[in-house]
């Protein structure tokens, strides 16, 4: 990655709202799983393992951002969702099963969309923010 690309990414992260950061991580997770699928097609075990490992690290990051004190049932539900996703990704890797990766991609895209919808609803009603990550303030998935 060249320095201009790196600077752009750093600036995007630094200026992002908490929900934008969550959406970025969901996008990264989906990219990782799509690359793992490509690696299955190409019979590239090392690349598949690297992509799965990175996807699991992203899941760990998402899970660590959950605020159970303020997030209530939403935080608990997301934690369970991440635990099941982690299990299914590991299972897909062990069984070399593309369907398990495809299922997780679909689910993460659905949840990402829900974050965007919740933020749009919050903005429209000017009510309190959707579940936030620790130390966050405003939320939005769209740039």
PyMOL CGO cylinders between C-alpha atoms (Angstrom):
from pymol import cmd
from pymol.cgo import CYLINDER

trace = [
    CYLINDER, 0.00, 0.00, 0.00, 1.48, 3.35, -0.99, 0.3, 1, 1, 1, 1, 1, 1,
    CYLINDER, 1.48, 3.35, -0.99, 1.72, 6.26, 1.42, 0.3, 1, 1, 1, 1, 1, 1,
    CYLINDER, 1.72, 6.26, 1.42, -1.09, 8.25, -0.24, 0.3, 1, 1, 1, 1, 1, 1,
    CYLINDER, -1.09, 8.25, -0.24, -3.50, 5.33, 0.15, 0.3, 1, 1, 1, 1, 1, 1,
    CYLINDER, -3.50, 5.33, 0.15, -2.43, 4.86, 3.75, 0.3, 1, 1, 1, 1, 1, 1,
    CYLINDER, -2.43, 4.86, 3.75, -2.88, 8.57, 4.52, 0.3, 1, 1, 1, 1, 1, 1,
    CYLINDER, -2.88, 8.57, 4.52, -6.34, 8.49, 2.95, 0.3, 1, 1, 1, 1, 1, 1,
    CYLINDER, -6.34, 8.49, 2.95, -7.35, 5.49, 5.06, 0.3, 1, 1, 1, 1, 1, 1,
    CYLINDER, -7.35, 5.49, 5.06, -5.98, 7.03, 8.24, 0.3, 1, 1, 1, 1, 1, 1,
    CYLINDER, -5.98, 7.03, 8.24, -7.89, 10.26, 7.55, 0.3, 1, 1, 1, 1, 1, 1,
    CYLINDER, -7.89, 10.26, 7.55, -11.09, 8.31, 6.85, 0.3, 1, 1, 1, 1, 1, 1,
    CYLINDER, -11.09, 8.31, 6.85, -10.82, 6.45, 10.14, 0.3, 1, 1, 1, 1, 1, 1,
    CYLINDER, -10.82, 6.45, 10.14, -9.91, 9.55, 12.15, 0.3, 1, 1, 1, 1, 1, 1,
    CYLINDER, -9.91, 9.55, 12.15, -12.88, 11.51, 10.81, 0.3, 1, 1, 1, 1, 1, 1,
    CYLINDER, -12.88, 11.51, 10.81, -15.39, 8.65, 11.03, 0.3, 1, 1, 1, 1, 1, 1,
    CYLINDER, -15.39, 8.65, 11.03, -18.25, 8.49, 13.47, 0.3, 1, 1, 1, 1, 1, 1,
    CYLINDER, -18.25, 8.49, 13.47, -18.63, 5.37, 15.63, 0.3, 1, 1, 1, 1, 1, 1,
    CYLINDER, -18.63, 5.37, 15.63, -21.24, 3.81, 13.33, 0.3, 1, 1, 1, 1, 1, 1,
    CYLINDER, -21.24, 3.81, 13.33, -19.09, 4.60, 10.30, 0.3, 1, 1, 1, 1, 1, 1,
    CYLINDER, -19.09, 4.60, 10.30, -16.25, 2.74, 12.03, 0.3, 1, 1, 1, 1, 1, 1,
    CYLINDER, -16.25, 2.74, 12.03, -18.53, -0.23, 12.70, 0.3, 1, 1, 1, 1, 1, 1,
    CYLINDER, -18.53, -0.23, 12.70, -19.61, -0.20, 9.05, 0.3, 1, 1, 1, 1, 1, 1,
    CYLINDER, -19.61, -0.20, 9.05, -15.97, -0.04, 7.93, 0.3, 1, 1, 1, 1, 1, 1,
    CYLINDER, -15.97, -0.04, 7.93, -15.22, -3.11, 10.03, 0.3, 1, 1, 1, 1, 1, 1,
    CYLINDER, -15.22, -3.11, 10.03, -18.24, -4.92, 8.59, 0.3, 1, 1, 1, 1, 1, 1,
    CYLINDER, -18.24, -4.92, 8.59, -16.97, -4.03, 5.10, 0.3, 1, 1, 1, 1, 1, 1,
    CYLINDER, -16.97, -4.03, 5.10, -13.54, -5.38, 6.02, 0.3, 1, 1, 1, 1, 1, 1,
    CYLINDER, -13.54, -5.38, 6.02, -15.09, -8.58, 7.35, 0.3, 1, 1, 1, 1, 1, 1,
    CYLINDER, -15.09, -8.58, 7.35, -17.06, -9.08, 4.14, 0.3, 1, 1, 1, 1, 1, 1,
    CYLINDER, -17.06, -9.08, 4.14, -13.93, -8.45, 2.03, 0.3, 1, 1, 1, 1, 1, 1,
    CYLINDER, -13.93, -8.45, 2.03, -11.97, -10.95, 4.15, 0.3, 1, 1, 1, 1, 1, 1,
    CYLINDER, -11.97, -10.95, 4.15, -14.66, -13.61, 3.69, 0.3, 1, 1, 1, 1, 1, 1,
    CYLINDER, -14.66, -13.61, 3.69, -14.90, -12.96, -0.06, 0.3, 1, 1, 1, 1, 1, 1,
    CYLINDER, -14.90, -12.96, -0.06, -11.13, -13.34, -0.32, 0.3, 1, 1, 1, 1, 1, 1,
    CYLINDER, -11.13, -13.34, -0.32, -11.38, -16.57, 1.66, 0.3, 1, 1, 1, 1, 1, 1,
    CYLINDER, -11.38, -16.57, 1.66, -13.98, -17.76, -0.86, 0.3, 1, 1, 1, 1, 1, 1,
    CYLINDER, -13.98, -17.76, -0.86, -11.62, -16.87, -3.72, 0.3, 1, 1, 1, 1, 1, 1,
    CYLINDER, -11.62, -16.87, -3.72, -8.86, -18.78, -1.94, 0.3, 1, 1, 1, 1, 1, 1,
    CYLINDER, -8.86, -18.78, -1.94, -11.12, -21.83, -1.72, 0.3, 1, 1, 1, 1, 1, 1,
    CYLINDER, -11.12, -21.83, -1.72, -11.78, -21.59, -5.46, 0.3, 1, 1, 1, 1, 1, 1,
    CYLINDER, -11.78, -21.59, -5.46, -8.03, -21.29, -6.10, 0.3, 1, 1, 1, 1, 1, 1,
    CYLINDER, -8.03, -21.29, -6.10, -7.17, -24.02, -3.59, 0.3, 1, 1, 1, 1, 1, 1,
    CYLINDER, -7.17, -24.02, -3.59, -4.90, -21.58, -1.77, 0.3, 1, 1, 1, 1, 1, 1,
    CYLINDER, -4.90, -21.58, -1.77, -4.89, -22.79, 1.81, 0.3, 1, 1, 1, 1, 1, 1,
    CYLINDER, -4.89, -22.79, 1.81, -2.45, -20.17, 3.09, 0.3, 1, 1, 1, 1, 1, 1,
    CYLINDER, -2.45, -20.17, 3.09, -4.46, -17.22, 1.76, 0.3, 1, 1, 1, 1, 1, 1,
    CYLINDER, -4.46, -17.22, 1.76, -7.69, -18.73, 3.07, 0.3, 1, 1, 1, 1, 1, 1,
    CYLINDER, -7.69, -18.73, 3.07, -6.12, -19.11, 6.51, 0.3, 1, 1, 1, 1, 1, 1,
    CYLINDER, -6.12, -19.11, 6.51, -4.82, -15.53, 6.46, 0.3, 1, 1, 1, 1, 1, 1,
    CYLINDER, -4.82, -15.53, 6.46, -8.21, -14.11, 5.47, 0.3, 1, 1, 1, 1, 1, 1,
    CYLINDER, -8.21, -14.11, 5.47, -10.05, -16.16, 8.08, 0.3, 1, 1, 1, 1, 1, 1,
    CYLINDER, -10.05, -16.16, 8.08, -7.55, -15.10, 10.73, 0.3, 1, 1, 1, 1, 1, 1,
    CYLINDER, -7.55, -15.10, 10.73, -8.05, -11.44, 9.82, 0.3, 1, 1, 1, 1, 1, 1,
    CYLINDER, -8.05, -11.44, 9.82, -11.85, -11.82, 9.79, 0.3, 1, 1, 1, 1, 1, 1,
    CYLINDER, -11.85, -11.82, 9.79, -11.67, -13.29, 13.30, 0.3, 1, 1, 1, 1, 1, 1,
    CYLINDER, -11.67, -13.29, 13.30, -9.52, -10.36, 14.47, 0.3, 1, 1, 1, 1, 1, 1,
    CYLINDER, -9.52, -10.36, 14.47, -12.10, -7.93, 13.07, 0.3, 1, 1, 1, 1, 1, 1,
    CYLINDER, -12.10, -7.93, 13.07, -14.85, -9.82, 14.91, 0.3, 1, 1, 1, 1, 1, 1,
    CYLINDER, -14.85, -9.82, 14.91, -12.83, -9.57, 18.12, 0.3, 1, 1, 1, 1, 1, 1,
    CYLINDER, -12.83, -9.57, 18.12, -12.53, -5.81, 17.60, 0.3, 1, 1, 1, 1, 1, 1,
    CYLINDER, -12.53, -5.81, 17.60, -16.27, -5.43, 17.02, 0.3, 1, 1, 1, 1, 1, 1,
    CYLINDER, -16.27, -5.43, 17.02, -16.99, -7.51, 20.12, 0.3, 1, 1, 1, 1, 1, 1,
    CYLINDER, -16.99, -7.51, 20.12, -14.57, -5.46, 22.24, 0.3, 1, 1, 1, 1, 1, 1,
    CYLINDER, -14.57, -5.46, 22.24, -16.41, -2.24, 21.31, 0.3, 1, 1, 1, 1, 1, 1,
    CYLINDER, -16.41, -2.24, 21.31, -19.72, -3.44, 22.75, 0.3, 1, 1, 1, 1, 1, 1,
    CYLINDER, -19.72, -3.44, 22.75, -20.84, -1.41, 25.75, 0.3, 1, 1, 1, 1, 1, 1,
    CYLINDER, -20.84, -1.41, 25.75, -22.94, -3.75, 27.88, 0.3, 1, 1, 1, 1, 1, 1,
    CYLINDER, -22.94, -3.75, 27.88, -23.61, -1.05, 30.49, 0.3, 1, 1, 1, 1, 1, 1,
    CYLINDER, -23.61, -1.05, 30.49, -25.30, 1.30, 28.03, 0.3, 1, 1, 1, 1, 1, 1,
    CYLINDER, -25.30, 1.30, 28.03, -26.09, -1.01, 25.11, 0.3, 1, 1, 1, 1, 1, 1,
    CYLINDER, -26.09, -1.01, 25.11, -28.41, -3.34, 27.00, 0.3, 1, 1, 1, 1, 1, 1,
    CYLINDER, -28.41, -3.34, 27.00, -30.11, -6.05, 24.97, 0.3, 1, 1, 1, 1, 1, 1,
    CYLINDER, -30.11, -6.05, 24.97, -28.63, -4.76, 21.71, 0.3, 1, 1, 1, 1, 1, 1,
    CYLINDER, -28.63, -4.76, 21.71, -25.08, -5.26, 22.99, 0.3, 1, 1, 1, 1, 1, 1,
    CYLINDER, -25.08, -5.26, 22.99, -25.95, -8.73, 24.26, 0.3, 1, 1, 1, 1, 1, 1,
    CYLINDER, -25.95, -8.73, 24.26, -27.56, -9.68, 20.94, 0.3, 1, 1, 1, 1, 1, 1,
    CYLINDER, -27.56, -9.68, 20.94, -24.59, -8.40, 18.95, 0.3, 1, 1, 1, 1, 1, 1,
    CYLINDER, -24.59, -8.40, 18.95, -22.18, -10.30, 21.20, 0.3, 1, 1, 1, 1, 1, 1,
    CYLINDER, -22.18, -10.30, 21.20, -24.13, -13.51, 20.58, 0.3, 1, 1, 1, 1, 1, 1,
    CYLINDER, -24.13, -13.51, 20.58, -24.26, -12.76, 16.86, 0.3, 1, 1, 1, 1, 1, 1,
    CYLINDER, -24.26, -12.76, 16.86, -20.47, -12.29, 16.79, 0.3, 1, 1, 1, 1, 1, 1,
    CYLINDER, -20.47, -12.29, 16.79, -19.93, -15.53, 18.75, 0.3, 1, 1, 1, 1, 1, 1,
    CYLINDER, -19.93, -15.53, 18.75, -22.08, -17.52, 16.32, 0.3, 1, 1, 1, 1, 1, 1,
    CYLINDER, -22.08, -17.52, 16.32, -20.40, -15.84, 13.34, 0.3, 1, 1, 1, 1, 1, 1,
    CYLINDER, -20.40, -15.84, 13.34, -16.98, -16.68, 14.77, 0.3, 1, 1, 1, 1, 1, 1,
    CYLINDER, -16.98, -16.68, 14.77, -18.02, -20.31, 15.16, 0.3, 1, 1, 1, 1, 1, 1,
    CYLINDER, -18.02, -20.31, 15.16, -19.45, -20.52, 11.64, 0.3, 1, 1, 1, 1, 1, 1,
    CYLINDER, -19.45, -20.52, 11.64, -16.36, -18.91, 10.08, 0.3, 1, 1, 1, 1, 1, 1,
    CYLINDER, -16.36, -18.91, 10.08, -14.07, -21.37, 11.88, 0.3, 1, 1, 1, 1, 1, 1,
    CYLINDER, -14.07, -21.37, 11.88, -16.35, -24.23, 10.80, 0.3, 1, 1, 1, 1, 1, 1,
    CYLINDER, -16.35, -24.23, 10.80, -16.33, -22.98, 7.20, 0.3, 1, 1, 1, 1, 1, 1,
    CYLINDER, -16.33, -22.98, 7.20, -12.55, -22.82, 7.27, 0.3, 1, 1, 1, 1, 1, 1,
    CYLINDER, -12.55, -22.82, 7.27, -12.17, -26.30, 8.79, 0.3, 1, 1, 1, 1, 1, 1,
    CYLINDER, -12.17, -26.30, 8.79, -14.69, -27.91, 6.42, 0.3, 1, 1, 1, 1, 1, 1,
    CYLINDER, -14.69, -27.91, 6.42, -13.62, -25.79, 3.43, 0.3, 1, 1, 1, 1, 1, 1,
    CYLINDER, -13.62, -25.79, 3.43, -17.30, -24.98, 2.97, 0.3, 1, 1, 1, 1, 1, 1,
    CYLINDER, -17.30, -24.98, 2.97, -18.04, -21.92, 0.81, 0.3, 1, 1, 1, 1, 1, 1,
    CYLINDER, -18.04, -21.92, 0.81, -21.71, -21.94, 1.86, 0.3, 1, 1, 1, 1, 1, 1,
    CYLINDER, -21.71, -21.94, 1.86, -20.77, -21.13, 5.45, 0.3, 1, 1, 1, 1, 1, 1,
    CYLINDER, -20.77, -21.13, 5.45, -18.73, -18.11, 4.34, 0.3, 1, 1, 1, 1, 1, 1,
    CYLINDER, -18.73, -18.11, 4.34, -21.51, -16.98, 1.99, 0.3, 1, 1, 1, 1, 1, 1,
    CYLINDER, -21.51, -16.98, 1.99, -24.03, -17.22, 4.83, 0.3, 1, 1, 1, 1, 1, 1,
    CYLINDER, -24.03, -17.22, 4.83, -21.88, -15.00, 7.05, 0.3, 1, 1, 1, 1, 1, 1,
    CYLINDER, -21.88, -15.00, 7.05, -21.36, -12.47, 4.26, 0.3, 1, 1, 1, 1, 1, 1,
    CYLINDER, -21.36, -12.47, 4.26, -25.13, -12.22, 3.81, 0.3, 1, 1, 1, 1, 1, 1,
    CYLINDER, -25.13, -12.22, 3.81, -25.72, -11.82, 7.55, 0.3, 1, 1, 1, 1, 1, 1,
    CYLINDER, -25.72, -11.82, 7.55, -23.05, -9.16, 8.00, 0.3, 1, 1, 1, 1, 1, 1,
    CYLINDER, -23.05, -9.16, 8.00, -24.44, -7.18, 5.08, 0.3, 1, 1, 1, 1, 1, 1,
    CYLINDER, -24.44, -7.18, 5.08, -27.92, -7.37, 6.66, 0.3, 1, 1, 1, 1, 1, 1,
    CYLINDER, -27.92, -7.37, 6.66, -26.67, -6.19, 10.05, 0.3, 1, 1, 1, 1, 1, 1,
    CYLINDER, -26.67, -6.19, 10.05, -24.63, -3.42, 8.41, 0.3, 1, 1, 1, 1, 1, 1,
    CYLINDER, -24.63, -3.42, 8.41, -27.79, -2.27, 6.65, 0.3, 1, 1, 1, 1, 1, 1,
    CYLINDER, -27.79, -2.27, 6.65, -29.63, -2.28, 9.99, 0.3, 1, 1, 1, 1, 1, 1,
    CYLINDER, -29.63, -2.28, 9.99, -26.98, 0.03, 11.46, 0.3, 1, 1, 1, 1, 1, 1,
    CYLINDER, -26.98, 0.03, 11.46, -27.49, 2.42, 8.55, 0.3, 1, 1, 1, 1, 1, 1,
    CYLINDER, -27.49, 2.42, 8.55, -31.28, 2.30, 8.90, 0.3, 1, 1, 1, 1, 1, 1,
    CYLINDER, -31.28, 2.30, 8.90, -31.15, 2.88, 12.65, 0.3, 1, 1, 1, 1, 1, 1,
    CYLINDER, -31.15, 2.88, 12.65, -28.88, 5.86, 12.15, 0.3, 1, 1, 1, 1, 1, 1,
    CYLINDER, -28.88, 5.86, 12.15, -31.15, 7.32, 9.46, 0.3, 1, 1, 1, 1, 1, 1,
    CYLINDER, -31.15, 7.32, 9.46, -34.14, 6.92, 11.78, 0.3, 1, 1, 1, 1, 1, 1,
    CYLINDER, -34.14, 6.92, 11.78, -32.23, 8.52, 14.64, 0.3, 1, 1, 1, 1, 1, 1,
    CYLINDER, -32.23, 8.52, 14.64, -31.25, 11.47, 12.48, 0.3, 1, 1, 1, 1, 1, 1,
    CYLINDER, -31.25, 11.47, 12.48, -34.80, 11.91, 11.20, 0.3, 1, 1, 1, 1, 1, 1,
    CYLINDER, -34.80, 11.91, 11.20, -36.24, 11.95, 14.71, 0.3, 1, 1, 1, 1, 1, 1,
    CYLINDER, -36.24, 11.95, 14.71, -33.23, 13.78, 16.21, 0.3, 1, 1, 1, 1, 1, 1,
    CYLINDER, -33.23, 13.78, 16.21, -33.44, 11.36, 19.12, 0.3, 1, 1, 1, 1, 1, 1,
    CYLINDER, -33.44, 11.36, 19.12, -30.66, 9.68, 21.04, 0.3, 1, 1, 1, 1, 1, 1,
    CYLINDER, -30.66, 9.68, 21.04, -27.98, 7.79, 19.14, 0.3, 1, 1, 1, 1, 1, 1,
    CYLINDER, -27.98, 7.79, 19.14, -28.17, 4.09, 18.30, 0.3, 1, 1, 1, 1, 1, 1,
    CYLINDER, -28.17, 4.09, 18.30, -26.00, 1.75, 20.39, 0.3, 1, 1, 1, 1, 1, 1,
    CYLINDER, -26.00, 1.75, 20.39, -22.63, 3.39, 20.64, 0.3, 1, 1, 1, 1, 1, 1,
    CYLINDER, -22.63, 3.39, 20.64, -19.11, 2.10, 21.04, 0.3, 1, 1, 1, 1, 1, 1,
    CYLINDER, -19.11, 2.10, 21.04, -17.24, 3.10, 24.17, 0.3, 1, 1, 1, 1, 1, 1,
    CYLINDER, -17.24, 3.10, 24.17, -16.34, 6.77, 24.18, 0.3, 1, 1, 1, 1, 1, 1,
    CYLINDER, -16.34, 6.77, 24.18, -18.44, 7.67, 21.15, 0.3, 1, 1, 1, 1, 1, 1,
    CYLINDER, -18.44, 7.67, 21.15, -20.81, 10.48, 20.42, 0.3, 1, 1, 1, 1, 1, 1,
    CYLINDER, -20.81, 10.48, 20.42, -22.58, 10.85, 17.06, 0.3, 1, 1, 1, 1, 1, 1,
    CYLINDER, -22.58, 10.85, 17.06, -23.27, 7.95, 14.71, 0.3, 1, 1, 1, 1, 1, 1,
    CYLINDER, -23.27, 7.95, 14.71, -23.63, 7.53, 10.94, 0.3, 1, 1, 1, 1, 1, 1,
    CYLINDER, -23.63, 7.53, 10.94, -22.74, 4.87, 8.39, 0.3, 1, 1, 1, 1, 1, 1,
    CYLINDER, -22.74, 4.87, 8.39, -22.87, 7.16, 5.40, 0.3, 1, 1, 1, 1, 1, 1,
    CYLINDER, -22.87, 7.16, 5.40, -20.03, 9.49, 4.58, 0.3, 1, 1, 1, 1, 1, 1,
]
cmd.load_cgo(trace, "trace")
